[in-house]
Amino acid sequence: MSAFSVSSSSGAMVQPCEPTPSGDLNLSVIDKVPELRFKVRLLYVFKEGNEKSVEIIRRALSKALVPYYPLAGRLQETSGGQLHVSCTGEGVWFVEAYADSTLADVNYIDDAPLNLQEKLLPNSIPVLKGQDPVVLMQVTSFKCRGFVMGVIFPHSISDGTGISQFLNTVGEFARGLEHPSVEPVWFRDEIPTPSPLRLPKAPPPVLIPHYELKYAPFDFSRHQIDRLKREFTLLSGKACSTFEVLTAILWKSRTRAINLPHSSIIKLIFYSNARRFLNPRPPKGFYGNCIFPVTVAISSGWLAEAPLEEVVKLIQETKAKFPDHFKKWMYGKGDEDLIEEPFTAPLDYATLCISDIEHSGQDFIDYGWGHPIQTFPVELSHVMNTHPFGFLCMPPRPKTGIRLKTWCVDDPHMLSFHDEIIKLLKLNCSRL
């Protein structure tokens, strides 16, 4: 793709358009997990817009910050290391930018290198530590009147579902609605705190590895996915999800490509929504974190040789234990209920982390000119070259199916990894 340049404003705070409550708000025990203390960086590519797109979004953002007033505050840390939100109403950081090309000229940012993606994210601002805006946003207009929205927010405030809820509300105000279709609910004080034995603890200092993880995307058509799921049903008599079958393909292919000793333990880690297992259950409109990790572990030799359907079954069987695992962590009573700290992922090449952002609601945000044709996370600095990882997301419209974006193998393993994915896909789709 061709390069492009971006000129941007110096940036300014966008504050709630009406007075909002002040004071401090507590975060939940899940929000406070040390492993979630990083910033998520997302890009949303919109093919259509007009000459007033930026101003319309800016005004809508100001309106949305009235019901979502905690996001106009500041995330602060106490002397004891605990996080809370100070509702100051100071606003979110907003940057207006312009690109010197059309979106078509740059292939709608599809697989743009990191240095080009970063031009579409809001620039940092000179603020005191602990006084950073919770949300930073940049809207970059292209010559075609399409635009790209770049958003940065701390994972300690919201998971993917929560930030999508907020951005959808901004879209509703941009389209002229007077009230959000989903009223936001803080609810953090209602989430129980585990016993002190299970409170999240900062992990001890470790030697951070550095890998040269290479980016590799794979597009799976809806036809291919349906064939894979039908084959699993025929062989096992059970249904499987798109996430389960594509994760099995990724995990098995990567394991074969990196070729560790057969006795090595290979781990897969992903996060599941725990909302329905909380008591009381969070109401509709809750936009905090409510995720919990699932860890699947098996020997490298078993995973490399097992049929795909057995890998899917292993993932399903481990997922089935997730509710009990979560409840044990949240509600266990004493030493006999202790479990290994679940949020700490091993920093090693044998562990693969994967996230499914397809169902978070990000693909249905609409500011008045239609849904984004592409939504994707920018490579995360906290995991890049320390955790092999991947994302399941929607491919660029009008494509259908799933795009698997991966940073999970070093360069010496890339060719083999690609070949294993293709080989496994052909083998399992050709049986029907």
Secondary structure as UniProt FT lines:
FT   STRAND          6..8
FT   STRAND          12..14
FT   STRAND          23..26
FT   TURN            29..32
FT   HELIX           34..36
FT   STRAND          39..46
FT   TURN            51..52
FT   HELIX           53..64
FT   TURN            65..68
FT   HELIX           69..72
FT   STRAND          74..77
FT   TURN            79..80
FT   STRAND          83..87
FT   STRAND          92..99
FT   HELIX           104..109
FT   TURN            110..111
FT   HELIX           114..117
FT   HELIX           118..120
FT   TURN            129..130
FT   STRAND          136..141
FT   TURN            143..144
FT   STRAND          147..154
FT   TURN            155..157
FT   HELIX           160..174
FT   TURN            175..176
FT   HELIX           188..190
FT   HELIX           196..198
FT   STRAND          213..220
FT   HELIX           222..236
FT   HELIX           242..258
FT   TURN            262..263
FT   STRAND          265..273
FT   HELIX           275..277
FT   TURN            284..285
FT   STRAND          291..299
FT   HELIX           300..305
FT   HELIX           308..320
FT   HELIX           322..331
FT   HELIX           335..337
FT   TURN            342..343
FT   TURN            349..350
FT   STRAND          351..356
FT   TURN            358..359
FT   HELIX           362..364
FT   STRAND          374..377
FT   TURN            381..386
FT   STRAND          389..393
FT   TURN            397..398
FT   STRAND          402..410
FT   HELIX           411..429
FT   TURN            430..431
//
